[in-house]
Amino acid sequence: MTRPQMDLDIYIGAAASVLGLEVDPTWLGPVRFHLEISIRMASLVGEFELPDEAEPAPIFSS
């Protein structure tokens, strides 16, 4: 799922404003690039089907 570049620029500006951050205009391209990658990765996770009986692990260990 790709989003129009302008929508991401508006989102970045709004998110930065809410967080009280200033995004240097020269960094807008790299920030947009990483956001696009994050959106693609999130869509892959969201599309992964899990069975209804799947439960989170109660204890995580290595």
CYANA upper distance limits for C-alpha pairs under 8 A (distance plus 0.5 A):
  1 MET  CA     40 ARG  CA      7.43
  1 MET  CA     43 SER  CA      8.02
  2 THR  CA     36 GLU  CA      8.20
  2 THR  CA     40 ARG  CA      8.47
  3 ARG  CA      7 ASP  CA      7.26
  3 ARG  CA      8 LEU  CA      7.50
  4 PRO  CA      8 LEU  CA      7.27
  5 GLN  CA      9 ASP  CA      6.80
  6 MET  CA     10 ILE  CA      6.71
  7 ASP  CA     11 TYR  CA      6.65
  8 LEU  CA     12 ILE  CA      6.48
  8 LEU  CA     32 ARG  CA      7.10
  9 ASP  CA     13 GLY  CA      6.68
  9 ASP  CA     28 LEU  CA      8.06
  9 ASP  CA     32 ARG  CA      7.52
 10 ILE  CA     14 ALA  CA      6.60
 11 TYR  CA     15 ALA  CA      6.43
 12 ILE  CA     16 ALA  CA      6.46
 12 ILE  CA     31 VAL  CA      8.45
 12 ILE  CA     32 ARG  CA      8.04
 13 GLY  CA     17 SER  CA      6.61
 13 GLY  CA     23 VAL  CA      8.20
 14 ALA  CA     18 VAL  CA      6.73
 15 ALA  CA     19 LEU  CA      6.66
 16 ALA  CA     20 GLY  CA      6.42
 16 ALA  CA     21 LEU  CA      5.28
 16 ALA  CA     22 GLU  CA      6.85
 16 ALA  CA     23 VAL  CA      7.47
 17 SER  CA     21 LEU  CA      6.45
 17 SER  CA     22 GLU  CA      7.86
 23 VAL  CA     27 TRP  CA      7.08
 23 VAL  CA     28 LEU  CA      7.28
 24 ASP  CA     28 LEU  CA      7.30
 27 TRP  CA     31 VAL  CA      6.61
 28 LEU  CA     32 ARG  CA      6.49
 29 GLY  CA     33 PHE  CA      6.63
 30 PRO  CA     34 HIS  CA      6.77
 31 VAL  CA     35 LEU  CA      6.67
 32 ARG  CA     36 GLU  CA      6.60
 33 PHE  CA     37 ILE  CA      6.92
 34 HIS  CA     38 SER  CA      6.68
 35 LEU  CA     39 ILE  CA      6.64
 36 GLU  CA     40 ARG  CA      6.78
 37 ILE  CA     41 MET  CA      6.70
 38 SER  CA     42 ALA  CA      6.55
 39 ILE  CA     43 SER  CA      6.66
 40 ARG  CA     44 LEU  CA      6.94
 41 MET  CA     45 VAL  CA      6.98
 42 ALA  CA     46 GLY  CA      6.56
 43 SER  CA     47 GLU  CA      6.53
 44 LEU  CA     48 PHE  CA      6.95
 50 LEU  CA     54 ALA  CA      6.94
